[in-house]
Amino acid sequence: MSTNVVNLPVEMALLQRQKGGEKHSGYSFSMIAATTLDCVISAQVTEGGTDAVVFENFIHRTLHKLRVDKDTKSKQIVLLMDNASIHKHASVYETARKFKVNVLLNAQYSPWLNPVE
């Protein structure tokens, strides 16, 4: 399974911020990742924030890859997410139903229970 990787000058922006330098608004990124217990199966870096449309698109592409892969197409999949509002959007639940995936929301205010955190 391939991973979507975007090579961006994030390290430079983080180093500048650590040194107490000026924050550059052009260096705001969001990362979405999907993991199994063993590995990252999909990741996406987006400049700026992530909204429900971007998140649902990521979920759709990731679940589609899993359902066409001969090793995972018939396996039970659980989509574990925290309680961010974009995760609870109706389109995300509809996509999960379409791909026959169970949705499980993590306990509120418990990032230590989320392997991606």
N, C-alpha and C positions, 0 to 999 in steps of 0.2 A: 504494500500500500504506500503510495507516495505522499509526501508532505509538501504543502504549499509554503515556500519560504520566500520572504522578501528581504533583500539585503539593503538596509538603510543605515545612515550614519547615527544610529541611536547612541552608540558608545561615546561619541564626541559630545553629544548633548548632555548625557548623564555626567560625564567628567566635568564639563563646564558648570553644571548645576552643583556638583559636589564641592567645587572650588569656591562656591559663593558667587558665581558669575551671574550675569543677566540671563533670565529665562527667555528662551526664544519660542514664540508661539508656533513657529513652523515645525517644531520638533515634538508634537503631541501625537502619540501613537496608542492604539489599543491592540491587544493581542487576544485572540480566541484560540483555545486548544481543546482537542478531544483526545482522551487517553483511555487505554485499557489498563488493567492492573500491571501490565508489562511495559507498555510503550506509548508514545504519542502517535496517534493514527492520522491526525489532521491538525493543521494550525494555520492561522491567518493573521497577518498584521495589517492594520488599517490606519491610515493617517487620520487623526482626529478621533472622535468618539465612535462608539458602536451603538446603533439603534436596533429596534426590533426587526426591521427589514434586513439589515446586514446580518444579524444573528440568525434569523430564519433561513436566509440563503446559505449560510455556513452549515447549519444543521441539515438542510436539504442535500447539499453536495456531499457531506460526510456520510449521511445515512444511505444515500444512493450508492456510493462507493462500496459500503458494507453489504448492501443487498444484492449487488451484482457480482461480488467476489464469491467464488465457489466455496471457499472455506467458511464464510460468515453469513451467507445468504439465508440459511435456515436456523441460525442460532438465535437464542433469546438475547435481546439487547435492552439494557436499562440506561436511560438518559438521566444521569444524576446532575442536578444543577442547584445553584444556590437560589435565593429568593429575589434576585434582581428583577426589576419590573419587566425588562426585555425578555427574560426567560419565561415569564408567565403570559406572554402575549398569545392570543387565540391562534394565530398562524403557526406558532411553534408547536402547539398541541395538535393542530390539524396535520402538520407534517409528520409528527411522531405517529399519529394514527395511520396515516397513509403507508408508512413503512413498517407498521406492526411493531412499534417500539413502546416499551413501558416508560413513563415519566415518573421520576422520583425527585421531589424537592428536598434539599438538605434542611436540617434544623436551622431556624433563624439564628443569626449571629454566631455561627459555628464554622468559620473558615478552616479550622484544623481538621474537619471531617471531609473536606474536599481535596482530593489528591492534586488537582491543578493549582490550587492556591499555594 
